[in-house]
Amino acid sequence: MGAAKFLRGLIKRVDPRQVTVVVNTGDDEHFYGLHVSPDVDTVIYTLAGVINREHGWGLEGESFNALDALGRLYGKPWFNLGDRDFATHLYRTERLHSGALLSDVTAELAQRFGVKSRILPMSDDRVHTFVKLKGRPAALPFQEYFVRGRARGAVENIELRGSAKAKPTRAVLDAIKHADAVVIAPSNPFVSIGPILALAGMRKALAAVRPRVAAISPIVGGKTIKGPADKMMRGLGHEISPLGIARLYRDVASLMVIDVIDHRYLEPIRALGMNAIATDTVMTTPDHAARLADVVTRALEV
């Protein structure tokens, strides 16, 4: 959600054709035999202007007749897939089964939806995010924890299965190398950004362009606007603050952008060897997001 909101503002200030989005695929899952890429689809739907803004996922004006029918066969569904949304997953699954790469299929879907920006899945290799909860004997796939379990429970560990062998695509590495600016969106640092950074060579690629990399804190006033990042930080032993976020990114980002309410963290973040600025980071409207994009790009001298 943080990335999608920021992108809505960024393309109001920057030619969308000049924007490349590297998207987490650790959340990808199979439902009813279909390959679903929730983060990729949220970015595509957002940039296409067809996202359901109330929910932050799926298509605007969606119906769920197919899901209701499947419920009679499989039992009550816990992951919502709309009738028109099914078309996206059917297309993706069929193309992957025919031998296409996820990056190629993502580019095709973005084009079909009229998205002008380049959307890159982080890897064509499979990475699967699992969440280990206190008191549970085994880790859960992320979607079961987040959607089915509504992010309840104390998080003890995040497992990024497959990340030791997975590599970012050449397009991802080239985009980072040649970008005028790289912005780490205000998304969950463990399950949205973490899988991307865990890929072989990714931190090295970002460190090589660190003066052009900014990170926006998803923590505002000691909590997240939406999502379980604050709960995860607590469970994993991190300080729930922009300073805690800065410590996670200090090796790959030279600039930390925090909310004005957290201005007291500016100097502690600077002591880490990062520049830091405070501004309004709460993106309640696309115009608010556009103003944030202005601040970030000016600070990086884009």
DOKE-491120 format. One record per residue: y, z, x of N, C-alpha, C in turn; residue number from 0; residue in one letter. Coordinates in Angstrom, 1 decimal, m for minus. Layout:
N
> Y,Z,X,Y,Z,X,Y,Z,X,NUM,A
...
# end
This chain:
302
> m1.2,0.0,0.8,0.0,0.0,0.0,1.3,0.0,0.9,0,M
> 1.3,0.8,1.9,2.4,0.9,2.8,2.7,m0.5,3.4,1,G
> 1.7,m1.2,3.9,1.9,m2.5,4.5,2.3,m3.5,3.5,2,A
> 1.7,m3.5,2.3,2.1,m4.4,1.2,3.6,m4.2,0.8,3,A
> 4.0,m3.0,0.7,5.4,m2.7,0.3,6.3,m3.2,1.4,4,K
> 6.0,m2.9,2.6,6.8,m3.4,3.8,6.9,m4.9,3.8,5,F
> 5.8,m5.6,3.6,5.8,m7.0,3.6,6.7,m7.6,2.5,6,L
> 6.7,m7.0,1.4,7.6,m7.5,0.3,9.0,m7.5,0.7,7,R
> 9.4,m6.5,1.5,10.8,m6.5,2.0,11.0,m7.4,3.2,8,G
> 10.0,m7.5,4.1,10.2,m8.3,5.3,10.4,m9.7,5.0,9,L
> 9.7,m10.3,4.0,9.8,m11.7,3.7,11.1,m12.0,2.9,10,I
> 11.9,m10.9,2.6,13.2,m11.1,2.0,14.2,m11.3,3.1,11,K
> 13.8,m10.9,4.3,14.8,m10.9,5.5,14.4,m11.9,6.5,12,R
> 13.1,m12.2,6.6,12.5,m13.1,7.6,11.8,m14.3,6.9,13,V
> 12.0,m15.5,7.4,11.2,m16.6,6.9,9.8,m16.3,6.8,14,D
> 9.1,m16.3,5.6,7.7,m15.9,5.6,6.8,m16.8,6.5,15,P
> 7.2,m18.0,6.8,6.4,m18.8,7.6,6.4,m18.3,9.1,16,R
> 7.3,m17.4,9.4,7.4,m16.8,10.7,6.6,m15.5,10.8,17,Q
> 6.0,m15.1,9.7,5.3,m13.8,9.6,3.8,m14.0,9.7,18,V
> 3.2,m13.3,10.6,1.7,m13.2,10.7,1.3,m11.8,10.4,19,T
> 0.3,m11.7,9.5,m0.2,m10.3,9.1,m1.6,m10.2,9.6,20,V
> m1.9,m9.2,10.4,m3.2,m8.8,10.9,m3.8,m7.7,10.0,21,V
> m4.9,m8.0,9.3,m5.3,m7.1,8.2,m6.6,m6.5,8.5,22,V
> m6.7,m5.2,8.2,m8.0,m4.4,8.4,m9.1,m5.0,7.5,23,N
> m10.3,m5.1,8.0,m11.4,m5.5,7.2,m12.5,m4.4,7.2,24,T
> m12.2,m3.3,7.8,m13.2,m2.2,7.8,m13.5,m1.7,6.4,25,G
> m12.6,m2.0,5.4,m12.9,m1.5,4.0,m13.7,m2.5,3.3,26,D
> m14.0,m3.7,3.9,m14.8,m4.7,3.1,m16.1,m4.1,2.6,27,D
> m16.5,m4.6,1.4,m17.7,m4.1,0.8,m18.3,m5.1,0.0,28,E
> m19.6,m5.0,m0.4,m20.3,m5.9,m1.3,m20.5,m5.2,m2.7,29,H
> m20.0,m5.9,m3.7,m20.2,m5.4,m5.1,m20.8,m6.6,m5.9,30,F
> m21.9,m6.3,m6.6,m22.6,m7.3,m7.4,m22.9,m8.5,m6.6,31,Y
> m23.2,m8.4,m5.3,m23.6,m9.5,m4.5,m22.4,m10.2,m3.9,32,G
> m21.2,m9.7,m4.1,m20.0,m10.5,m3.7,m19.3,m9.7,m2.6,33,L
> m18.8,m10.5,m1.6,m18.0,m9.9,m0.5,m16.6,m9.7,m0.9,34,H
> m16.2,m8.4,m1.0,m14.8,m8.1,m1.4,m14.1,m7.6,m0.2,35,V
> m12.9,m8.1,0.0,m12.0,m7.7,1.1,m10.7,m7.1,0.5,36,S
> m10.7,m5.8,0.2,m9.6,m5.2,m0.6,m8.3,m5.3,0.1,37,P
> m8.2,m5.1,1.4,m6.9,m5.1,2.1,m6.4,m6.5,2.2,38,D
> m7.3,m7.4,2.6,m6.9,m8.9,2.7,m6.4,m9.3,1.3,39,V
> m7.1,m9.0,0.2,m6.7,m9.5,m1.1,m5.3,m8.9,m1.5,40,D
> m5.1,m7.6,m1.2,m3.9,m7.0,m1.6,m2.7,m7.6,m0.9,41,T
> m2.9,m8.0,0.4,m1.8,m8.7,1.1,m1.6,m10.1,0.5,42,V
> m2.6,m10.8,0.3,m2.5,m12.2,m0.3,m1.8,m12.1,m1.6,43,I
> m2.3,m11.2,m2.5,m1.7,m11.1,m3.9,m0.3,m10.7,m3.8,44,Y
> 0.0,m9.8,m2.9,1.4,m9.3,m2.8,2.3,m10.4,m2.3,45,T
> 2.0,m11.1,m1.3,2.8,m12.2,m0.8,2.9,m13.4,m1.8,46,L
> 1.9,m13.5,m2.6,1.9,m14.6,m3.6,2.7,m14.2,m4.8,47,A
> 3.1,m12.9,m4.9,3.8,m12.4,m6.1,3.0,m12.2,m7.3,48,G
> 1.7,m12.0,m7.1,0.8,m11.9,m8.3,0.1,m10.5,m8.4,49,V
> 0.5,m9.6,m7.5,m0.2,m8.3,m7.4,0.2,m7.5,m8.6,50,I
> m0.7,m6.7,m9.1,m0.5,m5.7,m10.1,0.3,m4.5,m9.5,51,N
> 1.6,m4.5,m9.7,2.4,m3.5,m9.0,2.2,m2.1,m9.4,52,R
> 1.8,m1.9,m10.7,1.5,m0.6,m11.2,0.4,0.1,m10.4,53,E
> m0.7,m0.7,m10.2,m1.9,m0.2,m9.5,m1.8,m0.4,m8.0,54,H
> m1.1,m1.4,m7.6,m1.1,m1.7,m6.1,m2.3,m2.5,m5.7,55,G
> m3.2,m2.9,m6.6,m4.3,m3.8,m6.3,m4.6,m4.7,m7.5,56,W
> m5.4,m5.7,m7.2,m5.7,m6.6,m8.3,m4.6,m7.5,m8.7,57,G
> m4.9,m8.3,m9.7,m3.9,m9.3,m10.2,m3.1,m8.8,m11.5,58,L
> m1.9,m9.2,m11.5,m1.1,m8.8,m12.7,m1.7,m9.4,m14.0,59,E
> m1.6,m8.6,m15.1,m2.1,m9.1,m16.4,m3.6,m9.3,m16.4,60,G
> m4.4,m8.6,m15.6,m5.8,m8.8,m15.5,m6.6,m8.3,m16.7,61,E
> m7.7,m8.9,m17.0,m8.7,m8.3,m18.0,m10.0,m8.0,m17.2,62,S
> m10.9,m7.2,m17.9,m12.1,m6.7,m17.2,m13.3,m7.0,m18.0,63,F
> m13.4,m8.1,m18.7,m14.5,m8.4,m19.6,m15.8,m8.5,m18.8,64,N
> m15.8,m9.2,m17.7,m17.0,m9.4,m16.9,m17.5,m8.1,m16.3,65,A
> m16.6,m7.2,m15.9,m17.0,m5.9,m15.4,m17.6,m5.1,m16.5,66,L
> m17.1,m5.2,m17.7,m17.7,m4.5,m18.8,m19.1,m4.9,m19.1,67,D
> m19.3,m6.3,m19.0,m20.6,m6.8,m19.2,m21.6,m6.4,m18.1,68,A
> m21.1,m6.4,m16.9,m21.9,m6.0,m15.8,m22.3,m4.5,m15.9,69,L
> m21.4,m3.7,m16.5,m21.7,m2.3,m16.7,m22.9,m2.0,m17.6,70,G
> m23.1,m2.9,m18.5,m24.3,m2.8,m19.4,m25.6,m3.0,m18.6,71,R
> m25.5,m3.8,m17.5,m26.7,m4.1,m16.8,m26.9,m3.1,m15.6,72,L
> m25.8,m2.8,m14.9,m25.9,m2.0,m13.7,m25.5,m0.5,m13.9,73,Y
> m24.9,m0.2,m15.0,m24.4,1.2,m15.2,m22.9,1.2,m15.1,74,G
> m22.3,2.3,m15.4,m20.8,2.4,m15.4,m20.2,2.0,m14.0,75,K
> m19.3,1.0,m14.0,m18.8,0.6,m12.7,m17.7,1.6,m12.2,76,P
> m17.6,1.7,m10.9,m16.6,2.6,m10.3,m15.6,1.9,m9.5,77,W
> m15.8,0.6,m9.2,m14.9,m0.2,m8.4,m14.4,m1.3,m9.4,78,F
> m13.2,m1.4,m9.7,m12.6,m2.3,m10.6,m12.4,m3.7,m10.0,79,N
> m13.1,m4.7,m10.7,m12.9,m6.1,m10.3,m12.5,m6.8,m11.6,80,L
> m11.3,m7.5,m11.6,m10.8,m8.2,m12.8,m11.5,m9.5,m12.9,81,G
> m11.3,m10.1,m14.1,m11.9,m11.4,m14.4,m11.5,m12.5,m13.5,82,D
> m10.2,m12.6,m13.3,m9.6,m13.6,m12.4,m9.9,m13.2,m10.9,83,R
> m9.9,m11.9,m10.6,m10.1,m11.5,m9.3,m11.5,m11.9,m8.8,84,D
> m12.5,m11.9,m9.8,m13.8,m12.3,m9.4,m13.9,m13.7,m8.8,85,F
> m13.0,m14.6,m9.2,m12.9,m15.9,m8.6,m12.7,m15.9,m7.1,86,A
> m11.8,m15.0,m6.7,m11.5,m14.8,m5.3,m12.8,m14.4,m4.5,87,T
> m13.5,m13.5,m5.0,m14.7,m13.0,m4.4,m15.8,m13.9,m4.4,88,H
> m16.0,m14.7,m5.5,m17.0,m15.7,m5.6,m16.8,m16.8,m4.5,89,L
> m15.5,m17.2,m4.4,m15.2,m18.2,m3.5,m15.4,m17.8,m2.0,90,Y
> m15.0,m16.5,m1.7,m15.2,m16.0,m0.4,m16.7,m15.9,m0.1,91,R
> m17.5,m15.4,m1.0,m18.9,m15.2,m0.7,m19.6,m16.5,m0.5,92,T
> m19.3,m17.5,m1.4,m20.0,m18.8,m1.3,m19.6,m19.5,0.1,93,E
> m18.3,m19.4,0.5,m17.9,m20.0,1.7,m18.6,m19.3,2.9,94,R
> m18.7,m18.0,2.9,m19.3,m17.2,4.0,m20.8,m17.6,4.1,95,L
> m21.4,m17.7,2.9,m22.9,m18.0,2.9,m23.1,m19.4,3.4,96,H
> m22.1,m20.3,3.3,m22.2,m21.7,3.8,m22.0,m21.8,5.3,97,S
> m21.6,m20.6,5.9,m21.4,m20.6,7.4,m19.9,m20.5,7.8,98,G
> m19.0,m20.5,6.9,m17.6,m20.4,7.3,m17.3,m19.0,7.8,99,A
> m16.3,m18.9,8.7,m15.9,m17.6,9.2,m14.9,m16.9,8.2,100,L
> m14.9,m15.6,8.3,m14.0,m14.9,7.4,m12.5,m15.3,7.6,101,L
> m12.1,m15.6,8.9,m10.8,m16.0,9.1,m10.4,m17.3,8.5,102,S
> m11.4,m18.2,8.5,m11.2,m19.5,7.9,m11.1,m19.4,6.3,103,D
> m11.9,m18.6,5.8,m11.9,m18.4,4.3,m10.6,m17.7,3.9,104,V
> m10.2,m16.8,4.7,m8.9,m16.1,4.4,m7.7,m17.0,4.4,105,T
> m7.7,m17.9,5.4,m6.7,m18.9,5.4,m6.7,m19.8,4.2,106,A
> m7.9,m20.2,3.8,m8.0,m21.1,2.6,m7.5,m20.4,1.4,107,E
> m7.9,m19.1,1.2,m7.4,m18.4,0.0,m5.9,m18.2,0.0,108,L
> m5.4,m17.9,1.2,m3.9,m17.7,1.3,m3.2,m19.0,0.9,109,A
> m3.8,m20.1,1.3,m3.2,m21.4,1.0,m3.3,m21.7,m0.5,110,Q
> m4.4,m21.4,m1.1,m4.7,m21.6,m2.5,m3.7,m20.8,m3.4,111,R
> m3.3,m19.6,m2.9,m2.4,m18.8,m3.6,m0.9,m19.1,m3.3,112,F
> m0.7,m20.1,m2.4,0.7,m20.5,m2.1,1.4,m19.5,m1.1,113,G
> 0.6,m18.7,m0.4,1.2,m17.8,0.6,1.7,m18.6,1.8,114,V
> 2.9,m18.4,2.2,3.5,m19.2,3.4,3.2,m18.5,4.7,115,K
> 3.0,m17.1,4.7,2.7,m16.4,5.9,1.3,m16.6,6.3,116,S
> 1.0,m16.4,7.6,m0.3,m16.5,8.1,m1.1,m15.2,8.0,117,R
> m2.2,m15.2,7.3,m3.0,m13.9,7.0,m4.2,m14.0,7.9,118,I
> m4.4,m13.0,8.8,m5.5,m13.0,9.7,m6.3,m11.7,9.5,119,L
> m7.6,m11.9,9.1,m8.4,m10.7,9.2,m8.5,m10.3,10.7,120,P
> m8.7,m9.0,10.9,m8.6,m8.5,12.3,m9.7,m9.0,13.1,121,M
> m10.9,m9.4,12.5,m12.0,m9.9,13.3,m12.9,m10.7,12.4,122,S
> m13.7,m11.5,13.0,m14.8,m12.2,12.2,m16.1,m11.4,12.3,123,D
> m16.1,m10.4,13.1,m17.2,m9.5,13.3,m17.2,m8.4,12.2,124,D
> m18.3,m7.9,11.9,m18.3,m6.8,10.8,m18.1,m5.5,11.4,125,R
> m17.1,m4.8,10.8,m16.8,m3.4,11.1,m16.8,m2.7,9.7,126,V
> m17.5,m1.5,9.7,m17.7,m0.8,8.4,m17.2,0.6,8.6,127,H
> m16.2,1.0,7.8,m15.6,2.3,7.9,m16.4,3.3,7.1,128,T
> m16.8,4.4,7.7,m17.5,5.5,7.0,m16.7,6.8,7.2,129,F
> m16.7,7.7,6.1,m16.0,8.9,6.2,m17.0,10.1,6.0,130,V
> m17.0,11.0,7.0,m17.8,12.2,7.0,m17.0,13.3,6.4,131,K
> m17.6,13.9,5.3,m16.9,15.0,4.6,m17.6,16.3,4.9,132,L
> m16.8,17.4,5.0,m17.4,18.7,5.2,m18.3,19.1,4.1,133,K
> m19.5,19.5,4.5,m20.5,19.9,3.5,m21.4,18.8,3.0,134,G
> m21.1,17.6,3.5,m22.0,16.4,3.1,m22.9,16.1,4.3,135,R
> m24.2,15.9,4.1,m25.1,15.6,5.2,m24.8,14.3,5.9,136,P
> m24.3,13.3,5.2,m24.2,11.9,5.7,m22.8,11.4,5.4,137,A
> m22.3,10.5,6.2,m21.0,9.9,6.0,m21.1,8.9,4.9,138,A
> m20.0,8.7,4.1,m19.9,7.8,3.0,m19.2,6.5,3.4,139,L
> m19.6,5.3,2.9,m18.8,4.2,3.1,m17.4,4.4,2.5,140,P
> m16.4,3.9,3.1,m15.0,4.2,2.8,m14.7,4.0,1.3,141,F
> m15.1,2.9,0.7,m14.8,2.7,m0.7,m15.5,3.8,m1.6,142,Q
> m16.6,4.3,m1.3,m17.3,5.3,m2.0,m16.5,6.6,m1.9,143,E
> m15.9,6.9,m0.7,m15.1,8.1,m0.6,m13.8,7.9,m1.3,144,Y
> m13.1,6.8,m1.1,m11.8,6.6,m1.6,m11.7,6.3,m3.1,145,F
> m12.5,5.4,m3.6,m12.4,5.0,m5.0,m13.4,5.8,m5.8,146,V
> m14.6,5.8,m5.5,m15.6,6.5,m6.3,m15.3,8.0,m6.3,147,R
> m15.1,8.6,m5.1,m14.9,10.0,m4.9,m13.4,10.4,m5.0,148,G
> m12.5,9.5,m5.2,m11.1,9.7,m5.3,m10.5,10.5,m4.2,149,R
> m11.1,10.3,m3.0,m10.6,10.9,m1.7,m10.6,12.4,m1.7,150,A
> m11.6,12.9,m2.5,m11.8,14.4,m2.5,m12.6,14.8,m1.4,151,R
> m12.4,16.0,m0.9,m13.2,16.6,0.2,m12.5,16.7,1.5,152,G
> m12.9,17.6,2.4,m12.3,17.7,3.7,m12.9,16.7,4.7,153,A
> m12.1,15.9,5.3,m12.6,14.9,6.2,m12.9,15.5,7.6,154,V
> m14.1,15.3,8.1,m14.5,15.8,9.4,m14.5,14.7,10.5,155,E
> m14.8,13.5,10.1,m14.9,12.4,11.0,m14.7,11.1,10.4,156,N
> m14.2,10.1,11.1,m14.2,8.7,10.7,m15.1,7.9,11.6,157,I
> m16.0,7.2,11.0,m16.9,6.4,11.8,m16.6,4.9,11.6,158,E
> m16.3,4.2,12.6,m16.0,2.7,12.5,m17.2,2.0,13.1,159,L
> m18.2,1.9,12.2,m19.5,1.3,12.7,m19.3,m0.2,13.0,160,R
> m19.8,m0.6,14.1,m19.7,m2.0,14.6,m18.5,m2.3,15.4,161,G
> m17.6,m1.3,15.5,m16.3,m1.6,16.3,m16.6,m1.7,17.8,162,S
> m17.7,m1.1,18.3,m18.0,m1.1,19.7,m18.2,m2.6,20.2,163,A
> m18.8,m3.4,19.3,m19.1,m4.8,19.6,m18.1,m5.8,19.0,164,K
> m17.4,m5.4,18.1,m16.5,m6.3,17.4,m15.3,m6.7,18.2,165,A
> m14.8,m7.9,18.1,m13.6,m8.3,18.9,m12.6,m8.9,17.9,166,K
> m11.3,m8.8,18.3,m10.3,m9.4,17.5,m10.4,m10.9,17.7,167,P
> m10.0,m11.7,16.7,m10.1,m13.2,16.8,m9.1,m13.6,17.9,168,T
> m9.3,m14.8,18.4,m8.3,m15.4,19.3,m6.9,m15.5,18.7,169,R
> m6.9,m15.9,17.4,m5.7,m16.0,16.7,m4.9,m14.7,16.6,170,A
> m5.6,m13.6,16.4,m5.0,m12.3,16.4,m4.3,m12.0,17.8,171,V
> m5.1,m12.2,18.8,m4.6,m11.9,20.2,m3.4,m12.8,20.5,172,L
> m3.5,m14.1,20.2,m2.4,m15.0,20.4,m1.1,m14.6,19.7,173,D
> m1.3,m14.2,18.4,m0.2,m13.8,17.6,0.5,m12.6,18.2,174,A
> m0.2,m11.6,18.7,0.4,m10.5,19.3,1.1,m10.9,20.6,175,I
> 0.5,m11.7,21.4,1.1,m12.1,22.7,2.4,m12.8,22.5,176,K
> 2.5,m13.6,21.5,3.7,m14.5,21.4,4.7,m14.0,20.3,177,H
> 4.4,m12.9,19.7,5.3,m12.4,18.6,6.7,m11.9,19.2,178,A
> 7.7,m12.2,18.5,9.0,m11.6,18.8,9.0,m10.1,18.6,179,D
> 8.3,m9.7,17.6,8.2,m8.3,17.3,6.8,m8.0,16.6,180,A
> 6.3,m6.8,16.9,5.1,m6.4,16.2,5.4,m5.1,15.5,181,V
> 5.1,m5.0,14.2,5.3,m3.8,13.5,4.0,m3.2,12.9,182,V
> 3.7,m2.0,13.3,2.6,m1.3,12.7,3.1,m0.6,11.4,183,I
> 2.6,m1.1,10.3,3.1,m0.7,9.0,2.8,0.8,8.7,184,A
> 3.5,1.4,7.8,3.3,2.8,7.4,2.0,2.9,6.6,185,P
> 0.9,2.6,7.2,m0.4,2.7,6.5,m1.2,3.8,7.2,186,S
> m2.3,4.1,6.6,m3.2,5.2,7.1,m3.6,4.9,8.5,187,N
> m3.3,5.8,9.5,m3.6,5.5,10.9,m5.1,5.5,11.2,188,P
> m5.9,6.1,10.4,m7.3,6.2,10.7,m8.2,5.1,10.0,189,F
> m7.9,4.8,8.8,m8.8,3.8,8.1,m8.1,2.5,7.8,190,V
> m6.8,2.3,8.0,m6.1,1.1,7.8,m5.7,0.4,9.1,191,S
> m5.1,1.3,10.0,m4.7,0.8,11.3,m5.8,1.1,12.4,192,I
> m6.5,2.2,12.2,m7.5,2.6,13.2,m8.6,1.5,13.5,193,G
> m9.2,0.9,12.4,m10.2,m0.1,12.7,m9.6,m1.3,13.5,194,P
> m8.4,m1.6,13.3,m7.8,m2.7,14.1,m7.6,m2.3,15.5,195,I
> m7.1,m1.1,15.8,m6.9,m0.7,17.1,m8.2,m0.4,17.9,196,L
> m9.3,m0.2,17.1,m10.6,0.1,17.8,m11.3,m1.1,18.3,197,A
> m10.8,m2.3,17.9,m11.4,m3.5,18.4,m11.3,m3.7,19.9,198,L
> m12.2,m4.3,20.5,m12.2,m4.4,22.0,m11.0,m5.2,22.4,199,A
> m10.2,m4.7,23.3,m9.0,m5.4,23.8,m7.7,m5.3,23.0,200,G
> m7.8,m4.6,21.8,m6.6,m4.6,20.9,m5.5,m3.7,21.5,201,M
> m5.9,m2.5,21.9,m4.9,m1.6,22.4,m4.3,m2.2,23.7,202,R
> m5.1,m2.8,24.5,m4.6,m3.5,25.7,m3.6,m4.6,25.4,203,K
> m3.9,m5.4,24.4,m3.0,m6.5,24.0,m1.7,m5.9,23.5,204,A
> m1.7,m4.9,22.7,m0.5,m4.3,22.2,0.3,m3.6,23.3,205,L
> m0.4,m2.9,24.2,0.3,m2.3,25.4,1.0,m3.3,26.2,206,A
> 0.5,m4.5,26.3,1.1,m5.5,27.1,2.4,m6.0,26.6,207,A
> 2.6,m5.8,25.3,3.9,m6.2,24.7,4.6,m4.9,24.1,208,V
> 4.3,m3.8,24.6,4.7,m2.5,24.0,6.3,m2.4,23.7,209,R
> 7.1,m3.0,24.6,8.6,m2.9,24.3,8.9,m3.7,23.0,210,P
> 8.1,m4.5,22.5,8.3,m5.2,21.2,7.6,m4.7,20.0,211,R
> 7.0,m3.5,20.2,6.1,m2.9,19.2,6.8,m1.7,18.6,212,V
> 6.9,m1.7,17.2,7.4,m0.5,16.5,6.3,0.0,15.5,213,A
> 6.3,1.3,15.3,5.5,1.8,14.3,6.3,2.6,13.3,214,A
> 6.0,2.5,12.0,6.7,3.2,10.9,5.8,4.3,10.5,215,I
> 6.3,5.5,10.4,5.5,6.7,10.0,5.1,6.7,8.6,216,S
> 3.9,6.9,8.2,3.5,7.0,6.8,3.7,8.4,6.3,217,P
> 4.0,9.3,7.2,4.2,10.8,6.8,5.7,11.0,6.6,218,I
> 6.0,11.5,5.4,7.4,11.8,5.0,7.5,13.2,4.5,219,V
> 8.2,14.0,5.1,8.3,15.4,4.6,7.0,16.2,4.6,220,G
> 6.1,15.9,5.6,4.9,16.6,5.7,3.8,16.1,4.8,221,G
> 3.9,14.9,4.2,2.9,14.4,3.4,3.0,12.9,3.3,222,K
> 2.0,12.2,2.7,2.1,10.8,2.5,2.7,10.5,1.1,223,T
> 3.3,9.3,1.0,3.8,8.9,m0.3,2.6,8.7,m1.2,224,I
> 1.6,8.1,m0.7,0.4,7.8,m1.5,m0.8,7.6,m0.5,225,K
> m2.0,8.1,m0.9,m3.1,8.0,m0.1,m3.5,9.3,0.6,226,G
> m4.6,9.3,1.3,m5.2,10.5,1.9,m4.9,10.7,3.4,227,P
> m3.9,10.0,4.0,m3.7,10.1,5.4,m3.3,11.5,5.8,228,A
> m2.6,12.2,5.0,m2.2,13.6,5.4,m3.4,14.5,5.4,229,D
> m4.3,14.3,4.4,m5.5,15.1,4.3,m6.4,14.8,5.5,230,K
> m6.5,13.5,5.9,m7.3,13.1,7.0,m6.8,13.7,8.3,231,M
> m5.4,13.7,8.5,m4.8,14.3,9.7,m5.2,15.7,9.8,232,M
> m5.1,16.5,8.7,m5.5,17.9,8.7,m6.9,18.1,9.1,233,R
> m7.8,17.3,8.5,m9.2,17.5,8.7,m9.6,17.1,10.1,234,G
> m8.9,16.1,10.7,m9.3,15.7,12.0,m8.5,16.4,13.1,235,L
> m7.7,17.4,12.8,m7.0,18.2,13.7,m5.7,17.7,14.3,236,G
> m5.1,16.8,13.5,m3.8,16.3,14.0,m2.6,17.0,13.2,237,H
> m1.5,17.1,13.9,m0.3,17.6,13.2,0.2,16.6,12.1,238,E
> 0.4,17.1,10.9,0.8,16.3,9.8,2.3,16.1,9.8,239,I
> 2.7,15.2,10.6,4.2,14.9,10.8,4.4,13.6,11.5,240,S
> 5.6,13.1,11.6,5.8,11.9,12.3,5.5,12.0,13.8,241,P
> 5.6,13.2,14.3,5.2,13.5,15.7,3.7,13.3,15.9,242,L
> 2.9,13.8,14.9,1.5,13.6,15.0,1.2,12.1,15.0,243,G
> 1.9,11.3,14.2,1.7,9.9,14.1,2.1,9.2,15.5,244,I
> 3.2,9.7,16.0,3.7,9.1,17.3,2.6,9.3,18.4,245,A
> 2.0,10.5,18.4,1.0,10.7,19.4,m0.2,9.7,19.3,246,R
> m0.5,9.3,18.1,m1.6,8.3,18.0,m1.2,6.9,18.5,247,L
> 0.1,6.6,18.5,0.6,5.2,18.8,1.3,5.2,20.1,248,Y
> 1.5,6.2,20.8,2.4,6.3,22.0,2.1,5.2,23.0,249,R
> 0.8,4.9,23.2,0.4,4.0,24.2,0.6,2.5,23.8,250,D
> 0.8,2.2,22.5,0.9,0.8,22.1,2.3,0.5,21.5,251,V
> 3.1,1.5,21.1,4.4,1.3,20.5,5.5,1.9,21.3,252,A
> 6.6,1.3,21.4,7.8,1.8,22.1,8.8,2.4,21.2,253,S
> 8.7,2.1,19.9,9.6,2.6,18.9,8.9,3.2,17.7,254,L
> 9.4,4.4,17.4,8.8,5.1,16.2,9.9,5.2,15.2,255,M
> 9.6,4.7,14.0,10.6,4.8,12.9,10.2,5.8,11.9,256,V
> 11.0,6.8,11.6,10.7,8.0,10.8,11.7,8.1,9.7,257,I
> 11.4,8.8,8.6,12.3,9.0,7.5,13.4,10.0,7.9,258,D
> 14.6,9.9,7.3,15.7,10.7,7.6,15.4,12.2,7.3,259,V
> 14.5,12.5,6.4,14.2,13.9,6.1,13.5,14.5,7.2,260,I
> 12.9,13.7,8.2,12.2,14.2,9.3,13.0,14.1,10.6,261,D
> 14.3,14.0,10.5,15.1,13.8,11.7,14.9,14.8,12.8,262,H
> 14.4,16.0,12.5,14.2,17.0,13.5,13.1,16.6,14.5,263,R
> 12.3,15.6,14.2,11.3,15.1,15.1,11.7,14.1,16.1,264,Y
> 13.0,13.6,16.0,13.4,12.6,16.8,13.3,12.9,18.3,265,L
> 13.8,14.1,18.7,13.8,14.4,20.1,12.3,14.7,20.6,266,E
> 11.5,15.4,19.8,10.1,15.6,20.3,9.4,14.2,20.5,267,P
> 9.7,13.3,19.6,9.0,11.9,19.8,9.6,11.3,21.0,268,I
> 10.9,11.4,21.2,11.5,10.8,22.4,10.9,11.4,23.7,269,R
> 10.5,12.7,23.6,9.9,13.3,24.8,8.5,12.8,25.1,270,A
> 7.9,12.0,24.2,6.7,11.4,24.4,6.8,10.1,25.2,271,L
> 8.1,9.6,25.4,8.3,8.4,26.1,8.5,7.2,25.1,272,G
> 8.8,7.5,23.8,9.1,6.5,22.8,10.6,6.6,22.4,273,M
> 11.1,5.5,22.0,12.4,5.5,21.3,12.1,6.0,19.8,274,N
> 13.1,6.6,19.2,12.8,7.0,17.8,14.1,6.9,17.0,275,A
> 14.0,6.4,15.8,15.2,6.3,14.9,14.7,6.8,13.5,276,I
> 15.7,7.4,12.8,15.5,7.9,11.5,16.3,7.1,10.4,277,A
> 15.6,6.7,9.4,16.2,5.9,8.3,15.5,6.2,7.0,278,T
> 15.9,5.6,5.9,15.2,5.7,4.7,13.9,4.9,4.7,279,D
> 12.7,5.5,4.7,11.5,4.7,4.8,10.7,4.7,3.5,280,T
> 11.3,5.3,2.5,10.6,5.3,1.2,10.9,4.0,0.4,281,V
> 9.9,3.2,0.2,10.2,1.8,m0.3,9.9,1.8,m1.8,282,M
> 10.8,2.3,m2.6,10.6,2.3,m4.0,10.8,1.0,m4.7,283,T
> 11.5,0.1,m4.0,11.8,m1.3,m4.5,11.7,m2.2,m3.4,284,T
> 11.6,m3.6,m3.7,11.6,m4.5,m2.6,12.9,m4.5,m1.8,285,P
> 14.0,m4.2,m2.4,15.3,m4.1,m1.7,15.3,m3.0,m0.7,286,D
> 14.7,m1.8,m1.1,14.6,m0.7,m0.2,13.7,m1.1,1.0,287,H
> 12.6,m1.9,0.7,11.8,m2.3,1.8,12.5,m3.3,2.7,288,A
> 13.3,m4.2,2.1,14.1,m5.1,2.9,15.1,m4.5,3.8,289,A
> 15.7,m3.4,3.3,16.6,m2.6,4.2,15.9,m2.0,5.4,290,R
> 14.7,m1.5,5.1,13.8,m0.9,6.2,13.5,m2.0,7.2,291,L
> 13.1,m3.2,6.7,12.8,m4.3,7.6,14.0,m4.6,8.5,292,A
> 15.2,m4.6,7.9,16.4,m4.9,8.7,16.6,m3.9,9.8,293,D
> 16.3,m2.6,9.5,16.5,m1.5,10.5,15.5,m1.8,11.6,294,V
> 14.3,m2.0,11.3,13.2,m2.2,12.3,13.5,m3.4,13.2,295,V
> 13.8,m4.5,12.6,14.0,m5.7,13.3,15.2,m5.6,14.2,296,T
> 16.3,m5.0,13.7,17.5,m4.8,14.6,17.2,m3.9,15.7,297,R
> 16.4,m2.9,15.5,16.1,m1.9,16.6,15.2,m2.6,17.7,298,A
> 14.4,m3.6,17.3,13.6,m4.3,18.2,14.4,m5.6,18.7,299,L
> 15.6,m5.7,18.3,16.5,m6.8,18.7,15.9,m8.2,18.4,300,E
> 15.3,m8.3,17.2,14.8,m9.6,16.8,15.9,m10.4,16.2,301,V
# end
